[in-house]
Amino acid sequence: MLHLDHITVAANDIAEGVAYVEKALGIAPPAGGAHPLMGTHNHLLRLSDTTFLEVIAPNLQAPAPTRPRWFAMDDARTQATLASSPRLMTWVVSTSDIKSALAKIPQAARPAITVTRGHLEWLISVPPDGSMPFDGAFPTVIEWPAGPHPASRMADLGCSLVAFEIRHPDADTIKSSLAGFLDDPRIRFSHDPAPSFRAVIRTPRGDRELI
């Protein structure tokens, strides 16, 4: 039912986020676009025909959103964390039927709302307060419109995801909640008192680590 869709690096400033990824991978993610509802904008790096890396930050040149931003980006704790450095903040899984997925998957955030970027429109699970279950260690759920995946239209810069590790004190609960819905050997869960992520990304210059 679920497939790994994208991993998200958050930053308080988009230029800082892009520079962080470029330093880690040796490749700068190309510009994506803006999300008017959320007051954010992003850069995107293709990892496969159906998977990508997102760098996201508040869009300070846009009007302030009328609701809390997604990925807990308006939370003071998130902003304090990102003030020290951008970092992998969460991950997103895709489904062809988000209504059914959210009804069946324990711990999934709700409700599904409509978001746009340019001419692209999709459904994604975002609570009214913008929070993320398990500090972002539990994935957000997304449903893209029918047709080619957005990643297939991104420039192919020769990158792919080798492994993605989710570290969290409740890693066993997260893994159990997703059992039967998500089966991807690249995704690993491990117990750690401090929530964090680690991605291994294959680039033209070899395998690089992103945290």
N, C-alpha and C positions, 0 to 999 in steps of 0.2 A: 504493500500500500504506500510506503514512504520511500523516497530516494534522497540521498544527499544532494542538495541543490547548491548552496554556497556557504562559505565561511566568511565571517565579518570582522574586519579590523575597524575599531572605533577610534576616533580622535576628537579633540576639542576644536581642531582646525584642520581642514582638508589637506592643506599643503604639508602639515606636519605628518599626517597619516600616510600620504604618498611617499614622502621622504623616508619614513620608517620602513615601509615595505621595500622600497628601492634599495635601502642599505642592507636589508636582510636577504633579498633575492637577486639583487643586481639588475632588476627590471622595474621600471615605473609603471604602475597600472594606468591605462588610458582613461580619459575623462568619460564619465557616464552621463549623469544628468541630475535634475532636481526633483524633489518630491514636495510639491506645494502643500499638501495636507499636513506633512510632518515637519516642514521647515528644515529639511536636510538636503544634502547633495552627496554624490558619490563618484568614485572611480572604480573601474571594473577590469579584472584580469581573467581571461578565459583559462580554465583548467581542463576542460573537455567540451564536447558538444552539449553537455547538459549540466556542467558544473563550473562555478567561477569563484573568484576571490573578490570580495567587496571591501572598499575603504569608504567609510561613511563619517560625516561630521555635520554639525549644525551649519546651515546656510545663513550666515550673518548678513548677507546682502538681500535676503528675502524677507517678506513680512513675517512677524512672529506667528507661529501656528496658534490656532484657537483651542488646541488640545495638547496634552503632554506628548512629547516626541516619543517614538518607539525606541526600543533597546535601552530603556531607562536613561536616555541621554540628558534628561532634565533633572535627574536625581543628583543631589549634591555629592553623594559618595562616588558616583560614576565620574562626575566632573573632576573631583579631587584625584581620583585614580588616574584619569587621562591627562591631568596636568603634569604628572611626572613623565608620562610617555604614552603614545598610542599603543594599543595592544589588541590581540585577538579577544573579542568580547562575547561572541556567541556564534551559533550556526543555525542554518535554515534547511528544512527538509521539504520536499515537494510531494504533492498528491494530485490526482485527477479529480478528487471529490473531497474538498475540504470540510464540507458540512458533515459527511459521514466520518471522516478522520477525527474531527474534534469531538464527535459524540462517542467515539470508541476508545480513544487513547487517554489513559489516565494521566493526569498532571498537565495536559496540554493547555496552553493559554487560550483564552476566548475573549471576545468573539472574533469571527472573521470579518474584516472590513475591506473596503475597496480603496486601493491606492493607485496613483498614476505617476509615471515619469515620461514626459513628452506624450507621444501617442500610445504608449504602452499602459495597459490597465490590468490589474490582477487582484486577487483576494489573498489576505494574509492575516494571521492570528495576532492581534494586538489588544491587550487589556486597556480599558479606558484610562488607567493611570500610567500607561506606557511601560509598566514593569515587565520583568522576565522571570519565569519560574526557575528556581534553583540558580539564581545569579547568572542566568544566561546559559547554564550548562544543559538545560533542557531545550531542545530545538524549537524555534518558531516554525509554524507550518504555513506553506504557501501553495496557492493554486494558480498557475499561469494559464492564459487563454489557450485554446486549442491551436495547434500549429507548431512550427519549429520553436525549440527552446531559445530564449533570448541569448544564451551563451553561444549558440551556433552562429550568431550574427556578429560576435565580437572578433576582433583581430586575434589570430593565432600567433602568439609570441613564443611558442614552444614550451609551455609550462603544463605540468600535470600534478595532481595530488597523489602522493605516495601513501601517506598515513595522516590520520587526524586523531589526536588523543585528547579526551575530556577528563580533567582531574577535578574531583569534587568530594567533599566529605560524605555526600549521599549518592556516590557513583553507582552503587548497587541498586538503589531505588530507581534511578534514572534508566539504567540498563534494563531492569525488570519491566518498567512501564513501556519501553519501546520493543520489548521482545515480541516477536510475531508480526511486527509492523515494519521493522527496519532490519535489513540483513546486508551489511557492507563490511567486508574484511578490512577495509582501510580505517574503519572507526574503532577506537579502543577506549575503554573506560578504566580509570584507575582511581583508587581512594587516595585523597590528599586533604589535609585540613584546610588548605587554602585553594579556592577554586582557580583554575587556570586552564589554558589550552596549549597545545603544541601541534603544529602542522609541519610535515615534511613535504616540500614541493620540489619536484624535478624541474630543473631549468636547463637551458642550453649550456650553462656553466657548471652543471652538476647538481646534486641534491643540496637544498638549503633548508634551514630551519626557521620557522616563523612562530613567535610566541605572543 
